Amino acid sequence: MADDLSTFGFPFAVNKAGGISASGGDEAIRGKIIQVLFTAPGERVNMPEFGCGIFNLVFEANNTILAAAMEFTIGQALARWLDEDIIVDGIEVESREETITVEISYTKRQDLSRETVRIHFR
């Protein structure tokens, strides 16, 4: 399968020529992961179940229980919404003081290459 597929860039933007910014390959998959993580269920009108719901945990104490809940929530959402694109190999959530770091390791189904996305929440 050729890697000539592209999607709208994330965040959605207009390029200098006035067209819609597009992305493909690794950038597109990373954008999809970010979309799943940062979309709250109910936020999309035509797909009300889409998203992750991690922002529902924002007022919880930053401890190992929160980290475990985030790992589970993120894993379930990625498996549901990106199952055709990636295989989730692991999710690690590290909490330190006021910062939570989420590291998602995955294998792209298209070419079986392994990638990692790291996101910091403050």
GISUL-V763852 format. One record per backbone hydrogen bond with DSSP energy under -0.5 kcal/mol. NH is the residue of the N-H (numbers start at 1). CO is the residue of the C=O. If there is no record, write none. Layout:
NH,CO
NH,CO
This chain:
7,23
9,21
15,19
18,15
21,13
23,7
25,5
27,24
28,24
29,25
30,26
31,27
32,28
33,29
34,30
35,31
36,32
37,33
38,34
39,35
39,36
40,38
42,48
43,40
45,43
50,47
52,36
52,39
53,39
56,53
57,54
58,55
60,57
63,61
67,63
68,64
69,65
70,66
71,67
72,68
73,69
74,70
75,71
76,72
77,73
78,74
79,75
80,76
81,77
82,78
85,82
86,82
87,107
88,86
89,87
89,105
90,105
92,103
94,92
94,101
96,94
96,99
99,96
100,121
101,94
102,100
102,119
103,92
103,101
104,102
104,117
105,90
105,103
106,115
107,87
108,113
109,85
112,108
115,106
117,104
119,102
121,100
